[in-house]
Amino acid sequence: MSTLATQAPPRTLLERSIDMLACSYCGADLDFQGESALRCRGCARSFNIDNGIPQLFAPNDPEAQKGDVTDIVKSFYEENPFPNYDDIDSEQTLLEKARRGMFARLLDEQIPQGAAVLEVGCGTGQLTNFLGMHYNRRVFGSDMCLHSLRLANGFRSRCRIKNAGFVQMNLFRPAFKHEAFDLVVSNGVLHHTADPYGAFKSISRLVKPNGIIIIGLYNKIGRLTTDFRRFLFRATKDKLAFLDAHMRNKNYNADRKRAWFYDQYKHPHESKHTYSELLDWYESNGFEYLSSIPKIDPGPFTDEEKLFEPHDKGTKFTRWMTEVEMLLSGGADGALYIMIGRKKKT
Ligand SMILES: C[S@@+](CC[C@H](N)C(=O)[O-])C[C@H]1O[C@@H](n2cnc3c(N)ncnc32)[C@H](O)[C@@H]1O
């Protein structure tokens, strides 16, 4: 019988899931090279592991004309990790906050048992850490910003969250195998790239047939309120920053307020997209529309909402009306909307 002293320590998520990873340069399998590096079986490149975070970032193809947006946005987030943590954040407060936000709670309740989940552009990792608290799930958070990932992984390790792990990668050069995940979620990310549709196609390849994709984007109409505030803030040298409700939030510390303000009003690159545009991306790439937040079909969004069941995708007009409603209700939370789809079996 084994004693405590002779038992092997529990394996990390990375060790348990090494077969899901792939070289971000050539796509071949990766092996551990000691404890602090990974090595590619194909091109023999070595990748450092920084305190448990494999550094698998590969830059965009230098031939790509607009490639430098990735570098500019990367530098921006290295200085302003988003959304950052509050001073008092702990496993308990993260659980409470995530459960208060209906989307994260419904997601946590409705992800099938045993699922492999990837968050693309996880920032400081709140969603990944929250979903990784479930005992029967593997959740990877990926981002190109190492500063954000260190904050995310620091929280994970302090709270001993066993089923979450973090990887540094460029979403245009994924470090995971095609069709490795039951669920890929990317919230507030693709609109900060030079080619949001190319970014969508890149990460949609990581979803298994019958698996789920969740994309959150700035809405073209709903975000007009933010555009107006940005203009106002610029004209008044940020003296009217208090007009944004997040800047008056007493529960935010200075780091979180700064992260929000810079993300919304000082970002070097963003684009905005309509529901119909994103729906077209889904349908052109073999995804069936399931649901969205805010909803397109009539009726309130309740805590009974079935995220992964097919809902009516509406018409161009009803989708446009949903966007106008976002604007009229003040474009809350930067007018981000979320669309959920299922990859059809081929
Ligand atoms: C607004 S933050 C969103 C963070 C998180 N998803 C959330 O909802 O709080 C956008 C994140 O996307 C990441 N990102 C942008 N372009 C990326 C790329 N090409 N590859 C990987 N991550 C990228 C940024 O580093 C940043 O952390």
The ligand as a Gaussian input file, in Angstrom:
#p B3LYP/6-31G(d) Opt

LIG

0 1
 C      -10.717000      43.243000     -23.691000
 S       -9.626000      41.963000     -23.243000
 C      -10.824000      40.686000     -22.896000
 C      -10.426000      39.819000     -21.736000
 C      -11.478000      38.784000     -21.307000
 N      -11.889000      37.957000     -22.416000
 C      -12.673000      39.455000     -20.664000
 O      -13.761000      39.368000     -21.206000
 O      -12.515000      40.046000     -19.601000
 C       -8.960000      41.409000     -24.788000
 C       -7.873000      40.367000     -24.633000
 O       -7.603000      39.813000     -25.930000
 C       -6.229000      39.549000     -26.025000
 N       -5.856000      39.460000     -27.452000
 C       -6.015000      40.399000     -28.400000
 N       -5.490000      39.986000     -29.580000
 C       -5.000000      38.728000     -29.364000
 C       -4.310000      37.774000     -30.180000
 N       -4.010000      38.026000     -31.450000
 N       -3.971000      36.585000     -29.618000
 C       -4.246000      36.325000     -28.312000
 N       -4.858000      37.203000     -27.478000
 C       -5.232000      38.400000     -28.000000
 C       -5.587000      40.720000     -25.303000
 O       -4.269000      40.450000     -24.895000
 C       -6.553000      40.951000     -24.142000
 O       -6.161000      40.287000     -22.968000

